[in-house]
Every structure is written in structure tokens, then in C-alpha cells.
Amino acid sequence: MSASSLPPDVLKHDEGPSLVIVSAVSIPLALGIVATRVWARHRKQMALERDDWMIMASLPLLWGTAAVAIASVYFGGVGKPLAVNMMQDPERLGRAQLCLFLTEFVYGTVLCTIKGGILLMYYRIFPTRSMKFGGYVLGGLTFAWWVGIVFTSIFQCTPVDKAWKPFMEGGQCLDKNRFFIGNSIPNIVMDAMIIGLPVFEVSKVQVPRSQKIAIAGIFLLGGLIVIISCIRLKYIVSLLQAGPQADFTKLISTPWIWTVIEPTVGLLCACLPTMQPLMYVLFGRFITKTSQDRSKEGIVTIGGSGSKQLDKQRVPTKDGPFRRLHDNDSAEEPVLWPETYYNQQNTVVERAKEGVIEAIPLGSITVQKDVRWEESR
């Protein structure tokens, strides 16, 4: 087939640059998101936890997803009509299918690590039996989903290399579009369940309703990943409806774009709840003012340890009264204890008397706290 036999609009059609741009942007964006998460932990002087390491492990996998997508454009002609690719270089189709074969592994693995990081974060922040049980169940389902993707990807064709050798005689392959739909639907369902998992626990946290809404809103932002997964599924269904004679290299570019966007947004949603110090840096004055206004009504704590009268107490001293600092002034990451947990806290404040030999310097103040947590049965 010669170039003159193809219409000019077919020869000029190329959606590959869009896939390259999205993939190129996702690489530094993902790095910035994870770097901000690590910086937030460092700023709060907190060690990296298992969920942090899991999210960091997803970073090179996401880069791999983006890199393979870029390679599919330059070496496989993704984004261009199949007729143009076959005319210019018939080997492009095989290279495009090889890139797709590699993407199936990396895409499933990066989503699995991101889901695992989110569940580990829930396990750390919400130390309740129901949350742990839900985390174990969803973690097991996520792992089973990943194993299913890897196993099916490897053996989708017989022999295996027929997956990227379209002109091989003999052998057979699964319908890729049906396979993509089969792994997308469970993925969407699990994302929705993971997003909704902490909402019940947040509803039991003893904070003002406005704070409950704000906390729940952060977690519900993960709903973006469900929306993106549904958009990706829509384009995959369009591929299926186009039939076996569909223009593969042209039509696959749009769902491939969403294949790169999905884990990038998932990474952002996984890191948002840990970025409290960034909010203090960006909106410090507003947050401080709001915290001070709230402190006039009493100390707000999580788990029922606060008392409206405690903030008003003054202990007379030689130099004048002093008061206990507001708990919300700290940037320390909270552990959200629901109403079924009770906190008993006793604070003893003493001033050393002159002329008495004690274990502390004379004239100083000693604060002793006894805290005991109990879970109602």
C-alpha cells in the first residue's frame, strides 16, 4: 500500500503525542507527591512506616508504566492508524503489542502496591478490630486480583510469545479487550470498598462535625480514582464493541492514557491524608487562627480525653498564672480513636519549694501524666 492511497487526514492522524505528554508529566509529578509525603514525615520527626515504604515501592513501578507508554509511541506507532504503521513499518504492530504485554504486568503491580499502602495507613491510623479485619479482607482480595492479572497475562496466548508476534502461524490468544474488562470491574469495586472503609470509623471520632467532614472528605477524595477507572473502562468497552478488526494502534492510545493517569491519581489520593504539615506551610495563618478560636471553647481531642474546663484552669505561681497548651497546636499526626475507646488521664503540676532538696532543679515545674486506654466490650 502506498502513501498516495491513504486519505491525508489518515496520514496526519496521530494521538501518540498526547500519550507521551501525559506519561512525561506523570514521572516528575509522582516523584513530587512521594517526596512531599517523606518530607511531611521528616518535618513531624516521625520514622517512615510500612505504608510509606509501600508507597515508595510503587514509585518505580509507576515510572515503568509511563516509560513503556512512551516507548509504545516511538517504537510501536501507538496513536497512529494501523494502516499507516503497516505501510511505514510492519514491525510496529508487534512492538506495540509487546509494550502492551509489559504494561499489563506493571499496571497491575503498581495498583496493588498503592492499594496495599492505603490499607496499611488505615491499619496504622485506625487501631480498631473492625478496621483491621476489613484491611485483611481487602488486602487478600487485592493480592488475589494481582495474582489473577499476572497469571492471565503470562498465559493469555499459546505459545506465550504469540502475544507480541501477531504474524505467528498457529496458536491462539484470549480476547485482550475482554481480559481488560474482566480485571477493570473488580478493580473498581475494590477501590470503592477501600475508599468507604474508614468512613464509619471517622463518624465515631469525637471531634466537631466540621472536622469529621473535613477528615472524611480527605479520604473520599480517593473517589477520583474510581471515576478515572470507570472512564478507562468506558474506552476499553468501546474497543470491544469495535470488534476484532478494530484499528488497534489508533484506538488503544486513549485507554492507554487513562492507564497512566489512574495510578498517578491513586498515588496522590494515597498521600493526601499524610500531608498535614504541607497544609500548615501553605495555610498556616488560617489554620492557626481557626485553632485559636476553637480553643476558646475548650480543648478538642480525639478519643474523649478533652474537657472544656481544662483550658480555663489557671495555676497560680510566683511569676503569674500559666495555662496548658492547646492540643491542636501540635502538628503531630493523630491516631484516631473511636468512641468505644476511653481515655483516663491525670495531670499533676507541682512547683518545687525553696529549701527542699528534690530530684529536679529548684524553682522548676514538673508535669506528670498517667494515661490509660480501654476499649469497651
C-alpha positions as CSV (number, residue, x, y, z in Angstrom):
1,M,0.0,0.0,0.0
2,S,1.4,3.4,-1.0
3,A,1.0,6.7,0.9
4,S,-0.9,8.1,-2.0
5,S,-3.7,5.6,-1.5
6,L,-4.5,6.8,2.0
7,P,-6.5,10.0,2.7
8,P,-4.5,13.0,4.0
9,D,-6.4,13.0,7.3
10,V,-5.5,9.4,7.9
11,L,-1.8,10.1,7.3
12,K,-1.8,13.1,9.6
13,H,-3.8,11.5,12.4
14,D,-1.6,10.9,15.5
15,E,-2.7,10.7,19.1
16,G,0.7,9.5,20.3
17,P,1.9,12.9,21.4
18,S,-0.9,13.1,24.0
19,L,0.2,9.8,25.5
20,V,3.8,11.0,25.6
21,I,2.9,14.2,27.3
22,V,0.7,12.6,30.0
23,S,3.4,10.0,30.7
24,A,6.2,12.5,30.8
25,V,4.2,14.7,33.3
26,S,3.3,11.7,35.5
27,I,7.0,10.9,36.1
28,P,8.0,14.1,38.0
29,L,4.5,14.5,39.4
30,A,4.7,11.1,41.1
31,L,8.2,11.9,42.4
32,G,6.9,15.2,43.9
33,I,4.0,13.6,45.6
34,V,6.1,10.9,47.2
35,A,8.8,13.4,48.1
36,T,6.2,15.6,49.8
37,R,5.0,12.6,51.8
38,V,8.5,11.8,53.0
39,W,9.2,15.5,53.8
40,A,6.0,15.6,55.9
41,R,7.1,12.6,57.9
42,H,10.5,14.2,58.4
43,R,9.0,17.5,59.4
44,K,7.0,15.8,62.1
45,Q,10.1,13.9,63.2
46,M,8.4,10.6,62.6
47,A,10.0,7.5,61.3
48,L,8.8,6.0,58.0
49,E,6.2,3.3,58.5
50,R,5.3,0.3,56.4
51,D,2.7,2.2,54.4
52,D,5.3,4.8,53.5
53,W,7.7,2.2,52.2
54,M,4.9,0.5,50.2
55,I,4.0,3.8,48.5
56,M,7.7,4.5,47.8
57,A,7.9,1.0,46.2
58,S,5.1,2.0,43.8
59,L,7.1,4.9,42.5
60,P,9.5,3.0,40.2
61,L,6.6,0.8,39.1
62,L,4.6,3.9,38.0
63,W,7.7,5.2,36.2
64,G,7.9,1.9,34.4
65,T,4.3,2.2,33.3
66,A,4.9,5.7,31.9
67,A,8.2,4.7,30.3
68,V,6.6,1.7,28.5
69,A,3.8,4.0,27.3
70,I,6.3,6.4,25.8
71,A,8.1,3.5,24.2
72,S,4.9,2.3,22.6
73,V,4.5,5.6,20.8
74,Y,8.1,5.9,19.4
75,F,8.7,2.2,18.7
76,G,5.1,0.8,18.3
77,G,3.3,3.6,16.5
78,V,0.6,3.8,19.1
79,G,-1.7,6.7,18.3
80,K,-1.4,6.3,14.5
81,P,-3.8,4.4,12.3
82,L,-2.8,0.8,11.8
83,A,-2.8,1.2,8.0
84,V,-0.1,3.9,8.4
85,N,2.0,1.8,10.6
86,M,1.8,-1.2,8.4
87,M,2.8,0.9,5.4
88,Q,5.7,2.6,7.1
89,D,7.0,-0.3,9.3
90,P,5.0,-3.6,9.7
91,E,7.1,-4.5,12.8
92,R,5.5,-1.6,14.8
93,L,2.4,-3.7,15.5
94,G,4.5,-6.4,17.2
95,R,6.4,-3.8,19.2
96,A,3.2,-2.1,20.3
97,Q,1.7,-5.4,21.5
98,L,5.0,-6.2,23.4
99,C,4.7,-2.8,25.2
100,L,1.0,-3.7,26.0
101,F,2.1,-7.1,27.3
102,L,4.7,-5.4,29.6
103,T,2.1,-2.8,30.7
104,E,-0.3,-5.5,31.9
105,F,2.3,-6.6,34.5
106,V,3.4,-3.2,35.7
107,Y,0.0,-1.6,35.7
108,G,-1.5,-4.4,37.9
109,T,1.5,-4.4,40.2
110,V,1.6,-0.6,40.8
111,L,-2.1,-0.5,41.6
112,C,-1.6,-3.4,44.0
113,T,1.2,-1.6,45.9
114,I,-0.8,1.6,46.1
115,K,-3.9,-0.2,47.5
116,G,-1.6,-2.0,50.0
117,G,-0.1,1.3,51.1
118,I,-3.6,2.8,51.7
119,L,-4.7,-0.3,53.7
120,L,-1.5,-0.2,55.8
121,M,-2.2,3.5,56.5
122,Y,-5.7,2.7,57.7
123,Y,-4.2,-0.1,59.9
124,R,-1.9,2.5,61.5
125,I,-4.3,5.4,61.9
126,F,-7.4,3.4,63.0
127,P,-6.4,0.8,65.5
128,T,-9.7,-0.9,65.8
129,R,-10.8,-4.5,65.3
130,S,-13.3,-3.8,62.5
131,M,-10.7,-1.7,60.6
132,K,-8.1,-4.4,60.9
133,F,-10.5,-7.1,59.8
134,G,-11.6,-5.0,56.8
135,G,-8.0,-4.3,55.9
136,Y,-7.1,-8.0,56.0
137,V,-10.1,-8.9,53.8
138,L,-9.5,-6.2,51.2
139,G,-5.8,-6.9,51.3
140,G,-6.4,-10.5,50.5
141,L,-8.8,-9.6,47.7
142,T,-6.2,-7.2,46.2
143,F,-3.5,-9.8,46.3
144,A,-5.7,-12.4,44.7
145,W,-6.7,-9.8,42.0
146,W,-3.0,-9.1,41.3
147,V,-2.1,-12.9,41.0
148,G,-5.0,-13.3,38.6
149,I,-3.8,-10.5,36.4
150,V,-0.2,-11.8,36.3
151,F,-1.2,-15.4,35.7
152,T,-3.6,-14.4,32.9
153,S,-1.2,-12.0,31.3
154,I,1.5,-14.6,31.1
155,F,-0.7,-17.4,29.6
156,Q,-3.0,-15.2,27.5
157,C,-1.5,-16.8,24.4
158,T,-0.3,-20.3,23.4
159,P,2.5,-20.1,22.8
160,V,3.3,-17.2,25.1
161,D,5.3,-15.2,22.6
162,K,2.3,-15.0,20.3
163,A,1.1,-12.2,22.5
164,W,3.7,-9.9,20.8
165,K,4.1,-11.8,17.5
166,P,0.8,-11.1,15.6
167,F,2.0,-12.8,12.4
168,M,3.0,-16.1,14.0
169,E,1.2,-19.0,12.4
170,G,-0.8,-21.3,14.7
171,G,-1.6,-20.8,18.3
172,Q,-4.4,-18.8,19.9
173,C,-4.9,-15.9,22.3
174,L,-7.6,-14.7,24.7
175,D,-9.6,-11.6,23.7
176,K,-7.5,-8.8,25.2
177,N,-10.4,-6.5,25.5
178,R,-12.5,-9.0,27.5
179,F,-9.5,-9.6,29.7
180,F,-9.1,-5.8,30.3
181,I,-12.8,-5.6,31.2
182,G,-12.5,-8.6,33.5
183,N,-9.8,-7.0,35.6
184,S,-11.2,-3.5,35.5
185,I,-14.5,-4.3,37.1
186,P,-13.1,-6.0,40.2
187,N,-10.5,-3.2,40.4
188,I,-13.3,-0.5,40.5
189,V,-15.3,-2.5,43.1
190,M,-12.2,-2.9,45.4
191,D,-11.3,0.8,45.1
192,A,-14.9,1.8,46.2
193,M,-14.7,-0.6,49.2
194,I,-11.2,0.7,50.2
195,I,-12.4,4.3,50.0
196,G,-15.5,3.6,52.1
197,L,-13.7,1.6,54.7
198,P,-12.7,4.5,57.0
199,V,-15.9,6.5,56.7
200,F,-17.6,4.5,59.5
201,E,-14.6,4.9,61.8
202,V,-14.4,8.7,61.1
203,S,-18.0,9.0,62.1
204,K,-17.2,7.7,65.6
205,V,-14.3,10.0,66.2
206,Q,-15.0,12.6,69.0
207,V,-14.3,15.8,67.1
208,P,-16.7,18.6,65.9
209,R,-18.8,17.8,62.9
210,S,-16.9,20.2,60.7
211,Q,-13.7,18.3,61.5
212,K,-15.4,15.0,60.8
213,I,-16.5,16.2,57.4
214,A,-13.0,17.5,56.6
215,I,-11.4,14.2,57.6
216,A,-13.9,12.1,55.7
217,G,-13.5,14.5,52.7
218,I,-9.8,13.8,52.5
219,F,-10.4,10.0,52.4
220,L,-13.3,10.4,50.0
221,L,-11.1,12.3,47.5
222,G,-10.0,8.8,46.7
223,G,-13.2,8.6,44.7
224,L,-11.3,10.3,41.9
225,I,-9.6,7.0,41.3
226,V,-12.9,5.3,40.9
227,I,-14.1,7.9,38.3
228,I,-10.8,7.5,36.3
229,S,-11.1,3.7,36.4
230,C,-14.6,4.0,35.0
231,I,-13.5,6.3,32.2
232,R,-10.8,3.8,31.3
233,L,-13.3,1.0,31.3
234,K,-15.6,3.0,29.0
235,Y,-12.9,3.2,26.4
236,I,-12.0,-0.4,26.7
237,V,-15.7,-1.3,26.1
238,S,-15.5,0.9,23.0
239,L,-12.6,-1.2,21.8
240,L,-14.6,-4.4,22.4
241,Q,-17.6,-3.0,20.5
242,A,-15.3,-2.2,17.6
243,G,-14.8,-5.9,17.0
244,P,-11.7,-8.0,16.1
245,Q,-11.0,-5.8,13.0
246,A,-10.6,-2.6,15.1
247,D,-7.8,-0.2,14.4
248,F,-5.6,-1.4,17.3
249,T,-2.7,1.1,17.3
250,K,-5.1,4.0,16.9
251,L,-7.9,3.1,19.3
252,I,-5.6,1.8,22.1
253,S,-4.0,5.2,22.7
254,T,-6.9,6.7,24.7
255,P,-7.4,3.9,27.2
256,W,-3.5,3.8,27.5
257,I,-3.6,7.4,28.5
258,W,-6.0,6.6,31.3
259,T,-3.9,3.6,32.2
260,V,-1.1,6.1,33.1
261,I,-3.3,8.6,34.8
262,E,-5.0,6.1,37.1
263,P,-2.0,5.0,39.2
264,T,-0.8,8.6,39.3
265,V,-4.0,9.9,40.8
266,G,-4.1,6.8,43.0
267,L,-0.7,7.8,44.4
268,L,-1.9,11.3,45.1
269,C,-5.0,10.0,46.9
270,A,-2.9,7.7,49.0
271,C,-0.6,10.5,50.1
272,L,-3.2,13.3,50.7
273,P,-4.0,12.2,54.3
274,T,-0.3,12.4,55.3
275,M,0.3,15.9,54.0
276,Q,-0.9,17.8,57.1
277,P,2.4,19.7,57.5
278,L,2.1,21.0,53.9
279,M,-1.3,22.4,54.8
280,Y,0.4,24.2,57.8
281,V,3.0,25.7,55.4
282,L,0.5,26.8,52.8
283,F,-2.4,27.9,55.1
284,G,-0.6,28.3,58.4
285,R,-2.2,31.6,59.4
286,F,-5.7,30.5,58.7
287,I,-5.2,27.1,60.5
288,T,-3.6,28.8,63.5
289,K,-6.4,31.4,63.7
290,T,-9.1,28.7,63.5
291,S,-7.3,26.6,66.1
292,Q,-7.1,29.6,68.5
293,D,-10.8,30.4,68.0
294,R,-11.7,26.8,68.8
295,S,-9.5,26.8,71.8
296,K,-11.7,29.4,73.5
297,E,-14.4,26.8,73.7
298,G,-12.2,24.2,75.2
299,I,-9.7,21.5,74.2
300,V,-10.8,19.3,71.3
301,T,-9.3,15.9,71.4
302,I,-9.8,12.6,69.7
303,G,-11.0,9.8,71.9
304,G,-12.8,11.7,74.6
305,S,-9.8,12.9,76.6
306,G,-10.7,16.5,76.4
307,S,-12.5,18.7,78.8
308,K,-14.0,22.2,78.2
309,Q,-13.0,23.3,81.7
310,L,-9.4,22.2,81.4
311,D,-8.3,25.1,79.1
312,K,-9.7,27.6,81.6
313,Q,-7.8,26.4,84.6
314,R,-5.0,28.6,85.9
315,V,-2.4,27.5,88.4
316,P,-1.1,30.5,90.4
317,T,2.7,30.7,90.6
318,K,5.2,33.2,91.8
319,D,5.6,34.8,88.4
320,G,2.0,34.6,87.4
321,P,-0.6,32.2,86.0
322,F,0.1,29.8,83.2
323,R,-2.1,27.5,81.2
324,R,-1.8,24.2,79.4
325,L,-1.2,24.5,75.6
326,H,-4.0,23.6,73.2
327,D,-3.6,20.0,71.9
328,N,-4.4,21.0,68.3
329,D,-1.3,23.3,68.2
330,S,0.8,20.3,67.6
331,A,1.5,19.1,64.1
332,E,1.8,15.5,65.3
333,E,-0.1,13.0,63.2
334,P,-3.1,11.8,65.2
335,V,-4.2,8.3,65.8
336,L,-8.0,8.4,65.5
337,W,-9.6,6.6,68.4
338,P,-13.3,6.0,68.1
339,E,-15.9,6.4,70.8
340,T,-15.5,2.8,72.0
341,Y,-12.1,3.8,73.4
342,Y,-11.9,5.7,76.7
343,N,-9.0,7.7,77.9
344,Q,-8.3,8.3,81.6
345,Q,-5.7,11.0,82.0
346,N,-4.4,12.6,85.2
347,T,-2.1,15.6,85.1
348,V,-0.2,16.7,88.2
349,V,1.6,20.1,88.2
350,E,3.9,20.9,91.0
351,R,6.3,23.8,91.8
352,A,9.4,23.0,93.8
353,K,9.6,24.7,97.1
354,E,12.7,26.6,98.1
355,G,14.9,25.0,100.6
356,V,13.8,21.5,99.8
357,I,16.2,19.1,98.1
358,E,14.5,17.3,95.2
359,A,15.5,15.3,92.1
360,I,14.7,18.4,90.0
361,P,16.3,21.9,90.0
362,L,14.8,24.3,92.5
363,G,12.2,26.6,91.1
364,S,11.2,24.5,88.2
365,I,7.9,22.9,87.2
366,T,7.3,19.2,87.0
367,V,4.4,17.8,84.9
368,Q,3.5,14.1,85.4
369,K,0.9,12.4,83.2
370,D,-0.7,9.0,83.6
371,V,-2.7,7.8,80.6
372,R,-4.7,4.6,80.3
373,W,-6.7,3.5,77.3
374,E,-9.5,1.0,77.5
375,E,-11.8,-0.5,74.9
376,S,-15.4,-1.1,75.8
377,R,-16.6,-4.7,75.2
